[in-house]
């Protein structure tokens, strides 16, 4: 692998890390919105509140199971896929 290849892979890994972080942030924001909406719905529509909280809990569990990726993780995956 040439130095140019390593540089390009490093830039690709950095871009992937940024996208993953943005996705994780979007999910975390959605959890906050769902939880807030569930609280507002609790008195008027407990069934809807429960569905909203179930979705929030599912997303929270997903975030907990999928730790943020590191550059090393991505570069290793890119190298093993060759």
HTML snippet that shows the backbone in 3Dmol.js (N, CA, C, O; Angstrom):
<script src="https://3Dmol.org/build/3Dmol-min.js"></script>
<div id="view" style="width:600px;height:400px;position:relative"></div>
<script>
const pdb = `
ATOM      1  N   UNK A   1       0.857  -1.172   0.000  1.00  0.00           N
ATOM      2  CA  UNK A   1       0.000   0.000   0.000  1.00  0.00           C
ATOM      3  C   UNK A   1       0.906   1.238   0.000  1.00  0.00           C
ATOM      4  O   UNK A   1       1.850   1.342   0.783  1.00  0.00           O
ATOM      5  N   UNK A   2       0.592   2.152  -0.885  1.00  0.00           N
ATOM      6  CA  UNK A   2       1.409   3.356  -0.985  1.00  0.00           C
ATOM      7  C   UNK A   2       0.998   4.368   0.076  1.00  0.00           C
ATOM      8  O   UNK A   2      -0.041   4.237   0.722  1.00  0.00           O
ATOM      9  N   UNK A   3       1.832   5.366   0.233  1.00  0.00           N
ATOM     10  CA  UNK A   3       1.519   6.435   1.202  1.00  0.00           C
ATOM     11  C   UNK A   3       0.243   7.167   0.785  1.00  0.00           C
ATOM     12  O   UNK A   3      -0.548   7.564   1.640  1.00  0.00           O
ATOM     13  N   UNK A   4       0.040   7.346  -0.509  1.00  0.00           N
ATOM     14  CA  UNK A   4      -1.179   7.992  -1.015  1.00  0.00           C
ATOM     15  C   UNK A   4      -2.407   7.169  -0.653  1.00  0.00           C
ATOM     16  O   UNK A   4      -3.435   7.717  -0.254  1.00  0.00           O
ATOM     17  N   UNK A   5      -2.296   5.845  -0.796  1.00  0.00           N
ATOM     18  CA  UNK A   5      -3.412   4.964  -0.417  1.00  0.00           C
ATOM     19  C   UNK A   5      -3.731   5.099   1.066  1.00  0.00           C
ATOM     20  O   UNK A   5      -4.897   5.170   1.456  1.00  0.00           O
ATOM     21  N   UNK A   6      -2.686   5.135   1.887  1.00  0.00           N
ATOM     22  CA  UNK A   6      -2.893   5.281   3.336  1.00  0.00           C
ATOM     23  C   UNK A   6      -3.562   6.617   3.656  1.00  0.00           C
ATOM     24  O   UNK A   6      -4.452   6.690   4.503  1.00  0.00           O
ATOM     25  N   UNK A   7      -3.124   7.666   2.972  1.00  0.00           N
ATOM     26  CA  UNK A   7      -3.715   8.991   3.194  1.00  0.00           C
ATOM     27  C   UNK A   7      -5.188   8.996   2.799  1.00  0.00           C
ATOM     28  O   UNK A   7      -6.036   9.502   3.533  1.00  0.00           O
ATOM     29  N   UNK A   8      -5.481   8.428   1.635  1.00  0.00           N
ATOM     30  CA  UNK A   8      -6.879   8.377   1.174  1.00  0.00           C
ATOM     31  C   UNK A   8      -7.744   7.566   2.129  1.00  0.00           C
ATOM     32  O   UNK A   8      -8.877   7.946   2.423  1.00  0.00           O
ATOM     33  N   UNK A   9      -7.213   6.455   2.610  1.00  0.00           N
ATOM     34  CA  UNK A   9      -7.970   5.639   3.568  1.00  0.00           C
ATOM     35  C   UNK A   9      -8.178   6.379   4.873  1.00  0.00           C
ATOM     36  O   UNK A   9      -9.248   6.292   5.475  1.00  0.00           O
ATOM     37  N   UNK A  10      -7.166   7.106   5.314  1.00  0.00           N
ATOM     38  CA  UNK A  10      -7.301   7.893   6.537  1.00  0.00           C
ATOM     39  C   UNK A  10      -8.382   8.953   6.402  1.00  0.00           C
ATOM     40  O   UNK A  10      -9.164   9.178   7.326  1.00  0.00           O
ATOM     41  N   UNK A  11      -8.421   9.603   5.245  1.00  0.00           N
ATOM     42  CA  UNK A  11      -9.456  10.616   5.004  1.00  0.00           C
ATOM     43  C   UNK A  11     -10.835   9.968   4.938  1.00  0.00           C
ATOM     44  O   UNK A  11     -11.809  10.520   5.450  1.00  0.00           O
ATOM     45  N   UNK A  12     -10.918   8.792   4.306  1.00  0.00           N
ATOM     46  CA  UNK A  12     -12.192   8.076   4.244  1.00  0.00           C
ATOM     47  C   UNK A  12     -12.653   7.654   5.635  1.00  0.00           C
ATOM     48  O   UNK A  12     -13.835   7.752   5.964  1.00  0.00           O
ATOM     49  N   UNK A  13     -11.708   7.185   6.447  1.00  0.00           N
ATOM     50  CA  UNK A  13     -12.044   6.775   7.814  1.00  0.00           C
ATOM     51  C   UNK A  13     -12.536   7.968   8.613  1.00  0.00           C
ATOM     52  O   UNK A  13     -13.490   7.847   9.381  1.00  0.00           O
ATOM     53  N   UNK A  14     -11.897   9.120   8.444  1.00  0.00           N
ATOM     54  CA  UNK A  14     -12.322  10.321   9.169  1.00  0.00           C
ATOM     55  C   UNK A  14     -13.736  10.725   8.756  1.00  0.00           C
ATOM     56  O   UNK A  14     -14.544  11.123   9.595  1.00  0.00           O
ATOM     57  N   UNK A  15     -14.028  10.620   7.462  1.00  0.00           N
ATOM     58  CA  UNK A  15     -15.369  10.959   6.981  1.00  0.00           C
ATOM     59  C   UNK A  15     -16.401   9.983   7.548  1.00  0.00           C
ATOM     60  O   UNK A  15     -17.491  10.391   7.952  1.00  0.00           O
ATOM     61  N   UNK A  16     -16.056   8.698   7.578  1.00  0.00           N
ATOM     62  CA  UNK A  16     -16.974   7.700   8.147  1.00  0.00           C
ATOM     63  C   UNK A  16     -17.218   7.951   9.631  1.00  0.00           C
ATOM     64  O   UNK A  16     -18.348   7.845  10.107  1.00  0.00           O
ATOM     65  N   UNK A  17     -16.154   8.283  10.357  1.00  0.00           N
ATOM     66  CA  UNK A  17     -16.303   8.593  11.784  1.00  0.00           C
ATOM     67  C   UNK A  17     -17.251   9.763  11.985  1.00  0.00           C
ATOM     68  O   UNK A  17     -18.087   9.739  12.889  1.00  0.00           O
ATOM     69  N   UNK A  18     -17.129  10.778  11.155  1.00  0.00           N
ATOM     70  CA  UNK A  18     -17.995  11.949  11.245  1.00  0.00           C
ATOM     71  C   UNK A  18     -19.450  11.560  10.983  1.00  0.00           C
ATOM     72  O   UNK A  18     -20.352  12.004  11.693  1.00  0.00           O
ATOM     73  N   UNK A  19     -19.674  10.731   9.964  1.00  0.00           N
ATOM     74  CA  UNK A  19     -21.040  10.304   9.649  1.00  0.00           C
ATOM     75  C   UNK A  19     -21.636   9.465  10.774  1.00  0.00           C
ATOM     76  O   UNK A  19     -22.805   9.624  11.126  1.00  0.00           O
ATOM     77  N   UNK A  20     -20.828   8.575  11.333  1.00  0.00           N
ATOM     78  CA  UNK A  20     -21.313   7.738  12.442  1.00  0.00           C
ATOM     79  C   UNK A  20     -21.678   8.600  13.639  1.00  0.00           C
ATOM     80  O   UNK A  20     -22.713   8.393  14.271  1.00  0.00           O
ATOM     81  N   UNK A  21     -20.830   9.562  13.945  1.00  0.00           N
ATOM     82  CA  UNK A  21     -21.104  10.462  15.078  1.00  0.00           C
ATOM     83  C   UNK A  21     -22.387  11.261  14.833  1.00  0.00           C
ATOM     84  O   UNK A  21     -23.187  11.457  15.748  1.00  0.00           O
ATOM     85  N   UNK A  22     -22.574  11.718  13.599  1.00  0.00           N
ATOM     86  CA  UNK A  22     -23.793  12.463  13.270  1.00  0.00           C
ATOM     87  C   UNK A  22     -25.035  11.587  13.412  1.00  0.00           C
ATOM     88  O   UNK A  22     -26.066  12.049  13.902  1.00  0.00           O
ATOM     89  N   UNK A  23     -24.944  10.329  12.988  1.00  0.00           N
ATOM     90  CA  UNK A  23     -26.069   9.404  13.152  1.00  0.00           C
ATOM     91  C   UNK A  23     -26.376   9.146  14.620  1.00  0.00           C
ATOM     92  O   UNK A  23     -27.539   9.128  15.021  1.00  0.00           O
ATOM     93  N   UNK A  24     -25.331   8.945  15.422  1.00  0.00           N
ATOM     94  CA  UNK A  24     -25.525   8.717  16.856  1.00  0.00           C
ATOM     95  C   UNK A  24     -26.159   9.944  17.509  1.00  0.00           C
ATOM     96  O   UNK A  24     -27.041   9.813  18.358  1.00  0.00           O
ATOM     97  N   UNK A  25     -25.706  11.136  17.112  1.00  0.00           N
ATOM     98  CA  UNK A  25     -26.294  12.370  17.651  1.00  0.00           C
ATOM     99  C   UNK A  25     -27.761  12.498  17.268  1.00  0.00           C
ATOM    100  O   UNK A  25     -28.586  12.910  18.084  1.00  0.00           O
ATOM    101  N   UNK A  26     -28.088  12.144  16.025  1.00  0.00           N
ATOM    102  CA  UNK A  26     -29.481  12.215  15.570  1.00  0.00           C
ATOM    103  C   UNK A  26     -30.363  11.242  16.349  1.00  0.00           C
ATOM    104  O   UNK A  26     -31.485  11.584  16.723  1.00  0.00           O
ATOM    105  N   UNK A  27     -29.861  10.033  16.594  1.00  0.00           N
ATOM    106  CA  UNK A  27     -30.624   9.072  17.389  1.00  0.00           C
ATOM    107  C   UNK A  27     -30.817   9.562  18.820  1.00  0.00           C
ATOM    108  O   UNK A  27     -31.908   9.441  19.379  1.00  0.00           O
ATOM    109  N   UNK A  28     -29.776  10.106  19.403  1.00  0.00           N
ATOM    110  CA  UNK A  28     -29.883  10.622  20.776  1.00  0.00           C
ATOM    111  C   UNK A  28     -30.898  11.763  20.833  1.00  0.00           C
ATOM    112  O   UNK A  28     -31.666  11.862  21.790  1.00  0.00           O
ATOM    113  N   UNK A  29     -30.904  12.616  19.823  1.00  0.00           N
ATOM    114  CA  UNK A  29     -31.882  13.710  19.771  1.00  0.00           C
ATOM    115  C   UNK A  29     -33.304  13.155  19.626  1.00  0.00           C
ATOM    116  O   UNK A  29     -34.234  13.644  20.268  1.00  0.00           O
ATOM    117  N   UNK A  30     -33.463  12.141  18.787  1.00  0.00           N
ATOM    118  CA  UNK A  30     -34.778  11.518  18.609  1.00  0.00           C
ATOM    119  C   UNK A  30     -35.277  10.908  19.916  1.00  0.00           C
ATOM    120  O   UNK A  30     -36.468  10.977  20.217  1.00  0.00           O
ATOM    121  N   UNK A  31     -34.378  10.314  20.689  1.00  0.00           N
ATOM    122  CA  UNK A  31     -34.753   9.747  21.993  1.00  0.00           C
ATOM    123  C   UNK A  31     -35.299  10.851  22.898  1.00  0.00           C
ATOM    124  O   UNK A  31     -36.324  10.673  23.557  1.00  0.00           O
ATOM    125  N   UNK A  32     -34.614  11.981  22.926  1.00  0.00           N
ATOM    126  CA  UNK A  32     -35.085  13.094  23.764  1.00  0.00           C
ATOM    127  C   UNK A  32     -36.459  13.580  23.313  1.00  0.00           C
ATOM    128  O   UNK A  32     -37.328  13.848  24.142  1.00  0.00           O
ATOM    129  N   UNK A  33     -36.657  13.694  21.997  1.00  0.00           N
ATOM    130  CA  UNK A  33     -37.954  14.146  21.482  1.00  0.00           C
ATOM    131  C   UNK A  33     -39.062  13.146  21.778  1.00  0.00           C
ATOM    132  O   UNK A  33     -40.164  13.530  22.171  1.00  0.00           O
ATOM    133  N   UNK A  34     -38.770  11.870  21.590  1.00  0.00           N
ATOM    134  CA  UNK A  34     -39.772  10.834  21.882  1.00  0.00           C
ATOM    135  C   UNK A  34     -40.140  10.824  23.358  1.00  0.00           C
ATOM    136  O   UNK A  34     -41.314  10.713  23.712  1.00  0.00           O
ATOM    137  N   UNK A  35     -39.138  10.940  24.213  1.00  0.00           N
ATOM    138  CA  UNK A  35     -39.399  10.940  25.651  1.00  0.00           C
ATOM    139  C   UNK A  35     -40.239  12.146  26.055  1.00  0.00           C
ATOM    140  O   UNK A  35     -41.170  12.026  26.853  1.00  0.00           O
ATOM    141  N   UNK A  36     -39.908  13.293  25.506  1.00  0.00           N
ATOM    142  CA  UNK A  36     -40.675  14.509  25.798  1.00  0.00           C
ATOM    143  C   UNK A  36     -42.121  14.352  25.305  1.00  0.00           C
ATOM    144  O   UNK A  36     -43.064  14.685  26.022  1.00  0.00           O
ATOM    145  N   UNK A  37     -42.284  13.851  24.098  1.00  0.00           N
ATOM    146  CA  UNK A  37     -43.628  13.653  23.549  1.00  0.00           C
ATOM    147  C   UNK A  37     -44.426  12.653  24.370  1.00  0.00           C
ATOM    148  O   UNK A  37     -45.626  12.826  24.581  1.00  0.00           O
ATOM    149  N   UNK A  38     -43.751  11.607  24.831  1.00  0.00           N
ATOM    150  CA  UNK A  38     -44.437  10.607  25.661  1.00  0.00           C
ATOM    151  C   UNK A  38     -44.945  11.247  26.944  1.00  0.00           C
ATOM    152  O   UNK A  38     -46.062  10.966  27.378  1.00  0.00           O
ATOM    153  N   UNK A  39     -44.142  12.098  27.547  1.00  0.00           N
ATOM    154  CA  UNK A  39     -44.565  12.785  28.762  1.00  0.00           C
ATOM    155  C   UNK A  39     -45.778  13.669  28.527  1.00  0.00           C
ATOM    156  O   UNK A  39     -46.671  13.743  29.371  1.00  0.00           O
ATOM    157  N   UNK A  40     -45.812  14.330  27.393  1.00  0.00           N
ATOM    158  CA  UNK A  40     -46.952  15.202  27.071  1.00  0.00           C
ATOM    159  C   UNK A  40     -48.221  14.400  26.782  1.00  0.00           C
ATOM    160  O   UNK A  40     -49.331  14.862  27.046  1.00  0.00           O
ATOM    161  N   UNK A  41     -48.046  13.203  26.241  1.00  0.00           N
ATOM    162  CA  UNK A  41     -49.191  12.364  25.879  1.00  0.00           C
ATOM    163  C   UNK A  41     -49.705  11.520  27.037  1.00  0.00           C
ATOM    164  O   UNK A  41     -50.816  10.995  26.965  1.00  0.00           O
ATOM    165  N   UNK A  42     -48.930  11.379  28.090  1.00  0.00           N
ATOM    166  CA  UNK A  42     -49.237  10.422  29.163  1.00  0.00           C
ATOM    167  C   UNK A  42     -50.653  10.560  29.714  1.00  0.00           C
ATOM    168  O   UNK A  42     -51.343   9.556  29.889  1.00  0.00           O
ATOM    169  N   UNK A  43     -51.091  11.764  29.985  1.00  0.00           N
ATOM    170  CA  UNK A  43     -52.412  11.956  30.594  1.00  0.00           C
ATOM    171  C   UNK A  43     -53.543  11.722  29.593  1.00  0.00           C
ATOM    172  O   UNK A  43     -54.557  11.112  29.930  1.00  0.00           O
ATOM    173  N   UNK A  44     -53.368  12.204  28.373  1.00  0.00           N
ATOM    174  CA  UNK A  44     -54.445  12.126  27.388  1.00  0.00           C
ATOM    175  C   UNK A  44     -54.507  10.807  26.637  1.00  0.00           C
ATOM    176  O   UNK A  44     -55.594  10.346  26.289  1.00  0.00           O
ATOM    177  N   UNK A  45     -53.369  10.200  26.383  1.00  0.00           N
ATOM    178  CA  UNK A  45     -53.341   8.970  25.585  1.00  0.00           C
ATOM    179  C   UNK A  45     -52.215   8.064  26.078  1.00  0.00           C
ATOM    180  O   UNK A  45     -51.135   8.025  25.490  1.00  0.00           O
ATOM    181  N   UNK A  46     -52.481   7.335  27.165  1.00  0.00           N
ATOM    182  CA  UNK A  46     -51.440   6.491  27.747  1.00  0.00           C
ATOM    183  C   UNK A  46     -50.882   5.443  26.768  1.00  0.00           C
ATOM    184  O   UNK A  46     -49.700   5.104  26.826  1.00  0.00           O
ATOM    185  N   UNK A  47     -51.727   4.940  25.882  1.00  0.00           N
ATOM    186  CA  UNK A  47     -51.266   3.948  24.905  1.00  0.00           C
ATOM    187  C   UNK A  47     -50.225   4.544  23.966  1.00  0.00           C
ATOM    188  O   UNK A  47     -49.202   3.920  23.687  1.00  0.00           O
ATOM    189  N   UNK A  48     -50.489   5.751  23.481  1.00  0.00           N
ATOM    190  CA  UNK A  48     -49.537   6.430  22.601  1.00  0.00           C
ATOM    191  C   UNK A  48     -48.257   6.759  23.366  1.00  0.00           C
ATOM    192  O   UNK A  48     -47.159   6.619  22.827  1.00  0.00           O
ATOM    193  N   UNK A  49     -48.392   7.191  24.607  1.00  0.00           N
ATOM    194  CA  UNK A  49     -47.216   7.494  25.423  1.00  0.00           C
ATOM    195  C   UNK A  49     -46.347   6.250  25.588  1.00  0.00           C
ATOM    196  O   UNK A  49     -45.120   6.326  25.517  1.00  0.00           O
ATOM    197  N   UNK A  50     -46.988   5.114  25.807  1.00  0.00           N
ATOM    198  CA  UNK A  50     -46.242   3.862  25.963  1.00  0.00           C
ATOM    199  C   UNK A  50     -45.511   3.497  24.670  1.00  0.00           C
ATOM    200  O   UNK A  50     -44.362   3.059  24.713  1.00  0.00           O
ATOM    201  N   UNK A  51     -46.165   3.675  23.526  1.00  0.00           N
ATOM    202  CA  UNK A  51     -45.514   3.381  22.245  1.00  0.00           C
ATOM    203  C   UNK A  51     -44.312   4.299  22.011  1.00  0.00           C
ATOM    204  O   UNK A  51     -43.265   3.856  21.537  1.00  0.00           O
ATOM    205  N   UNK A  52     -44.472   5.564  22.344  1.00  0.00           N
ATOM    206  CA  UNK A  52     -43.367   6.507  22.180  1.00  0.00           C
ATOM    207  C   UNK A  52     -42.193   6.132  23.084  1.00  0.00           C
ATOM    208  O   UNK A  52     -41.039   6.162  22.656  1.00  0.00           O
ATOM    209  N   UNK A  53     -42.492   5.781  24.332  1.00  0.00           N
ATOM    210  CA  UNK A  53     -41.418   5.406  25.259  1.00  0.00           C
ATOM    211  C   UNK A  53     -40.757   4.095  24.836  1.00  0.00           C
ATOM    212  O   UNK A  53     -39.548   3.932  24.998  1.00  0.00           O
ATOM    213  N   UNK A  54     -41.533   3.169  24.300  1.00  0.00           N
ATOM    214  CA  UNK A  54     -40.955   1.916  23.810  1.00  0.00           C
ATOM    215  C   UNK A  54     -39.949   2.197  22.694  1.00  0.00           C
ATOM    216  O   UNK A  54     -38.874   1.599  22.655  1.00  0.00           O
ATOM    217  N   UNK A  55     -40.302   3.105  21.793  1.00  0.00           N
ATOM    218  CA  UNK A  55     -39.380   3.480  20.717  1.00  0.00           C
ATOM    219  C   UNK A  55     -38.130   4.153  21.294  1.00  0.00           C
ATOM    220  O   UNK A  55     -37.016   3.884  20.844  1.00  0.00           O
ATOM    221  N   UNK A  56     -38.313   5.017  22.278  1.00  0.00           N
ATOM    222  CA  UNK A  56     -37.174   5.703  22.896  1.00  0.00           C
ATOM    223  C   UNK A  56     -36.244   4.702  23.587  1.00  0.00           C
ATOM    224  O   UNK A  56     -35.023   4.801  23.471  1.00  0.00           O
ATOM    225  N   UNK A  57     -36.822   3.749  24.297  1.00  0.00           N
ATOM    226  CA  UNK A  57     -36.017   2.742  24.990  1.00  0.00           C
ATOM    227  C   UNK A  57     -35.272   1.879  23.974  1.00  0.00           C
ATOM    228  O   UNK A  57     -34.101   1.556  24.177  1.00  0.00           O
ATOM    229  N   UNK A  58     -35.936   1.508  22.894  1.00  0.00           N
ATOM    230  CA  UNK A  58     -35.293   0.704  21.856  1.00  0.00           C
ATOM    231  C   UNK A  58     -34.087   1.450  21.268  1.00  0.00           C
ATOM    232  O   UNK A  58     -33.019   0.864  21.090  1.00  0.00           O
ATOM    233  N   UNK A  59     -34.259   2.735  20.971  1.00  0.00           N
ATOM    234  CA  UNK A  59     -33.149   3.524  20.424  1.00  0.00           C
ATOM    235  C   UNK A  59     -32.024   3.685  21.443  1.00  0.00           C
ATOM    236  O   UNK A  59     -30.849   3.644  21.080  1.00  0.00           O
ATOM    237  N   UNK A  60     -32.374   3.866  22.707  1.00  0.00           N
ATOM    238  CA  UNK A  60     -31.358   3.987  23.761  1.00  0.00           C
ATOM    239  C   UNK A  60     -30.560   2.697  23.874  1.00  0.00           C
ATOM    240  O   UNK A  60     -29.337   2.731  24.005  1.00  0.00           O
ATOM    241  N   UNK A  61     -31.245   1.562  23.824  1.00  0.00           N
ATOM    242  CA  UNK A  61     -30.557   0.269  23.868  1.00  0.00           C
ATOM    243  C   UNK A  61     -29.632   0.099  22.662  1.00  0.00           C
ATOM    244  O   UNK A  61     -28.512  -0.393  22.795  1.00  0.00           O
ATOM    245  N   UNK A  62     -30.103   0.503  21.507  1.00  0.00           N
ATOM    246  CA  UNK A  62     -29.292   0.411  20.296  1.00  0.00           C
ATOM    247  C   UNK A  62     -28.018   1.251  20.434  1.00  0.00           C
ATOM    248  O   UNK A  62     -26.928   0.795  20.088  1.00  0.00           O
ATOM    249  N   UNK A  63     -28.161   2.457  20.931  1.00  0.00           N
ATOM    250  CA  UNK A  63     -26.990   3.313  21.137  1.00  0.00           C
ATOM    251  C   UNK A  63     -26.019   2.701  22.146  1.00  0.00           C
ATOM    252  O   UNK A  63     -24.803   2.792  21.979  1.00  0.00           O
ATOM    253  N   UNK A  64     -26.554   2.086  23.180  1.00  0.00           N
ATOM    254  CA  UNK A  64     -25.699   1.478  24.207  1.00  0.00           C
ATOM    255  C   UNK A  64     -24.943   0.265  23.662  1.00  0.00           C
ATOM    256  O   UNK A  64     -23.797   0.021  24.041  1.00  0.00           O
ATOM    257  N   UNK A  65     -25.587  -0.492  22.774  1.00  0.00           N
ATOM    258  CA  UNK A  65     -24.955  -1.691  22.208  1.00  0.00           C
ATOM    259  C   UNK A  65     -23.943  -1.358  21.121  1.00  0.00           C
ATOM    260  O   UNK A  65     -23.044  -2.156  20.855  1.00  0.00           O
ATOM    261  N   UNK A  66     -24.068  -0.223  20.500  1.00  0.00           N
ATOM    262  CA  UNK A  66     -23.194   0.136  19.392  1.00  0.00           C
ATOM    263  C   UNK A  66     -22.303   1.296  19.824  1.00  0.00           C
ATOM    264  O   UNK A  66     -22.609   2.465  19.591  1.00  0.00           O
ATOM    265  N   UNK A  67     -21.218   0.941  20.447  1.00  0.00           N
ATOM    266  CA  UNK A  67     -20.280   1.965  20.920  1.00  0.00           C
ATOM    267  C   UNK A  67     -19.763   2.776  19.737  1.00  0.00           C
ATOM    268  O   UNK A  67     -19.692   2.268  18.618  1.00  0.00           O
ATOM    269  N   UNK A  68     -19.413   4.004  19.974  1.00  0.00           N
ATOM    270  CA  UNK A  68     -18.869   4.815  18.887  1.00  0.00           C
ATOM    271  C   UNK A  68     -17.641   4.142  18.255  1.00  0.00           C
ATOM    272  O   UNK A  68     -16.786   3.601  18.957  1.00  0.00           O
ATOM    273  N   UNK A  69     -17.572   4.185  16.946  1.00  0.00           N
ATOM    274  CA  UNK A  69     -16.439   3.602  16.233  1.00  0.00           C
ATOM    275  C   UNK A  69     -15.206   4.483  16.414  1.00  0.00           C
ATOM    276  O   UNK A  69     -15.305   5.678  16.689  1.00  0.00           O
ATOM    277  N   UNK A  70     -14.061   3.865  16.254  1.00  0.00           N
ATOM    278  CA  UNK A  70     -12.807   4.615  16.295  1.00  0.00           C
ATOM    279  C   UNK A  70     -12.161   4.547  14.915  1.00  0.00           C
ATOM    280  O   UNK A  70     -12.522   3.703  14.094  1.00  0.00           O
ATOM    281  N   UNK A  71     -11.223   5.419  14.670  1.00  0.00           N
ATOM    282  CA  UNK A  71     -10.504   5.408  13.395  1.00  0.00           C
ATOM    283  C   UNK A  71      -9.811   4.067  13.189  1.00  0.00           C
ATOM    284  O   UNK A  71      -9.772   3.549  12.074  1.00  0.00           O
ATOM    285  N   UNK A  72      -9.268   3.509  14.259  1.00  0.00           N
ATOM    286  CA  UNK A  72      -8.590   2.208  14.164  1.00  0.00           C
ATOM    287  C   UNK A  72      -9.568   1.129  13.727  1.00  0.00           C
ATOM    288  O   UNK A  72      -9.236   0.301  12.878  1.00  0.00           O
ATOM    289  N   UNK A  73     -10.785   1.127  14.302  1.00  0.00           N
ATOM    290  CA  UNK A  73     -11.805   0.147  13.917  1.00  0.00           C
ATOM    291  C   UNK A  73     -12.097   0.229  12.420  1.00  0.00           C
ATOM    292  O   UNK A  73     -12.155  -0.787  11.727  1.00  0.00           O
ATOM    293  N   UNK A  74     -12.278   1.444  11.942  1.00  0.00           N
ATOM    294  CA  UNK A  74     -12.642   1.633  10.538  1.00  0.00           C
ATOM    295  C   UNK A  74     -11.488   1.270   9.615  1.00  0.00           C
ATOM    296  O   UNK A  74     -11.694   0.596   8.605  1.00  0.00           O
ATOM    297  N   UNK A  75     -10.283   1.706   9.944  1.00  0.00           N
ATOM    298  CA  UNK A  75      -9.129   1.372   9.110  1.00  0.00           C
ATOM    299  C   UNK A  75      -8.895  -0.132   9.067  1.00  0.00           C
ATOM    300  O   UNK A  75      -8.570  -0.677   8.012  1.00  0.00           O
ATOM    301  N   UNK A  76      -9.057  -0.810  10.199  1.00  0.00           N
ATOM    302  CA  UNK A  76      -8.896  -2.265  10.239  1.00  0.00           C
ATOM    303  C   UNK A  76      -9.929  -2.927   9.350  1.00  0.00           C
ATOM    304  O   UNK A  76      -9.601  -3.843   8.595  1.00  0.00           O
ATOM    305  N   UNK A  77     -11.174  -2.477   9.428  1.00  0.00           N
ATOM    306  CA  UNK A  77     -12.229  -3.048   8.590  1.00  0.00           C
ATOM    307  C   UNK A  77     -11.946  -2.798   7.108  1.00  0.00           C
ATOM    308  O   UNK A  77     -12.192  -3.668   6.272  1.00  0.00           O
ATOM    309  N   UNK A  78     -11.438  -1.630   6.789  1.00  0.00           N
ATOM    310  CA  UNK A  78     -11.126  -1.318   5.394  1.00  0.00           C
ATOM    311  C   UNK A  78      -9.987  -2.189   4.878  1.00  0.00           C
ATOM    312  O   UNK A  78     -10.016  -2.630   3.730  1.00  0.00           O
ATOM    313  N   UNK A  79      -8.994  -2.438   5.710  1.00  0.00           N
ATOM    314  CA  UNK A  79      -7.848  -3.256   5.300  1.00  0.00           C
ATOM    315  C   UNK A  79      -8.232  -4.725   5.141  1.00  0.00           C
ATOM    316  O   UNK A  79      -7.743  -5.398   4.235  1.00  0.00           O
ATOM    317  N   UNK A  80      -9.100  -5.223   6.011  1.00  0.00           N
ATOM    318  CA  UNK A  80      -9.491  -6.635   5.918  1.00  0.00           C
ATOM    319  C   UNK A  80     -10.466  -6.869   4.775  1.00  0.00           C
ATOM    320  O   UNK A  80     -10.641  -8.010   4.348  1.00  0.00           O
ATOM    321  N   UNK A  81     -11.101  -5.824   4.272  1.00  0.00           N
ATOM    322  CA  UNK A  81     -12.049  -6.001   3.161  1.00  0.00           C
ATOM    323  C   UNK A  81     -11.332  -6.069   1.822  1.00  0.00           C
ATOM    324  O   UNK A  81     -11.951  -6.405   0.813  1.00  0.00           O
ATOM    325  N   UNK A  82     -10.041  -5.756   1.790  1.00  0.00           N
ATOM    326  CA  UNK A  82      -9.284  -5.798   0.529  1.00  0.00           C
ATOM    327  C   UNK A  82      -8.979  -7.210   0.104  1.00  0.00           C
ATOM    328  O   UNK A  82      -8.350  -7.420  -0.933  1.00  0.00           O
TER     329      UNK A  82
END
`;
const viewer = $3Dmol.createViewer("view");
viewer.addModel(pdb, "pdb");
viewer.setStyle({}, {cartoon: {color: "spectrum"}});
viewer.zoomTo();
viewer.render();
</script>
